[in-house]
Amino acid sequence: QLQTIFYNSINWTEGLTVLVGIFFYKNLKNTYWKWFLIYLFFIALSELLSVNILKHFPTLRKYFFDFLVIPIEFLFFYWLYAKKSLKLEKLFWLSCSIYLVFYLLHFFNLDKIRSISSMSYTVGVFLLSIMVYLEFIKQIKSEDILNFQNNKMFYINIGILLFYVGTLPFFAFDKQLYLNNNELWSNYKTFFLLSVNIMYLLFAASFIWGKPKP
């Protein structure tokens, strides 16, 4: 089954991406891109912990991702996009502030953790999608568009668009889709699992072909 294949390959794809990043670390060590590798290493370890240990503790597993891993994902990409690539300091702080408001709602609504987490995730992706759009505009208007294959953000932007933005309906309406249109839900889940793998392969491509700027 495709879903099983794509699911089982996620850890391998993440591990491969980290190994590629380590191999090209000499190109990253004097730039802010070294933090991208550290971030990917953290995500890979978190997924390994989830698959091998936290799977036996589903409630703890959900809290681990809702309160730690997912917030770190959004805050890191806000930093990478708004502060580093787009050079929009105000956008970075505004996005972090808005997201953290919804994140803090977790602590006051633990009995409604599913609905609150869906809301914060939706807000997080919405803010990130704005940055994805601005990044595309920046790349199109830049003279570097002719050498897009050397632009690390080109690969990252496509990966983020495919996974975070492309699968937002799956996360935002997963319960409704599952109950009312199970076939569509199943197809979307397949796309979700495939997009995870493609995103990390694009991240690996950014290490191989992208030229980091200090």
Steps between C-alpha positions, in 0.01 A plus 500: 500500500629843402421659835706239685794542260497878524457491880788256554729702272460829692765422761740382230441814293554723803816310591630525144438876500695541824788291365512708181502816713787367710692411185468859377545654844822675403290718269260584783711544811571871449141586403162499672418188298674288759187553712293342225705182535464511878126545460477199266704293744254590778201405283658168401570415866147600599350272235721211608395553860137507392517183290705292743390618845213750506279276285435308821380819670256662252392787728859591585588468133229748402605748769865461395419608144230756581698681769861457386573369151235682294556840669873467439430420135293813447724734699809374321351550155371845597859583595644349180249667271410834654819591683773341290374470144240777470675732748164599647564530873149629576339210313708256702397643837138550398470144372662357812269705722183396318597134496601498866160641600330197348771272637435625854133411463615138537570552867152633572314243291669169564161329499449626144851434381395373154296803395747748646799329343324502161438872537859582593633280220271671248614843616863386492474376142307811391781725626759275338311504170526880495877468528507232229315739268734789583800274445375399155448868411850580623652219293308595185608864524860416583775477240588166660191344338721400207707292741211376713663159533766658721245665729449296816169672570368387162506136609381575851214719379365230270528242779318722749231585245443134417482370855381774736276695265398207282388282792333770708145380415598152618595631843232766528208279394630148557218395734227633269661341195545169680135487606340637184732404215733223604633441149608862463651487848698188406626659178601813688685291757695333220590842360598617849739208551647541152545876542697450822754287317519738203549799732800341671649394167471863389673604822778256414515651151548843657814370672634348177428773245416806704770757567472629858532872559645624828 
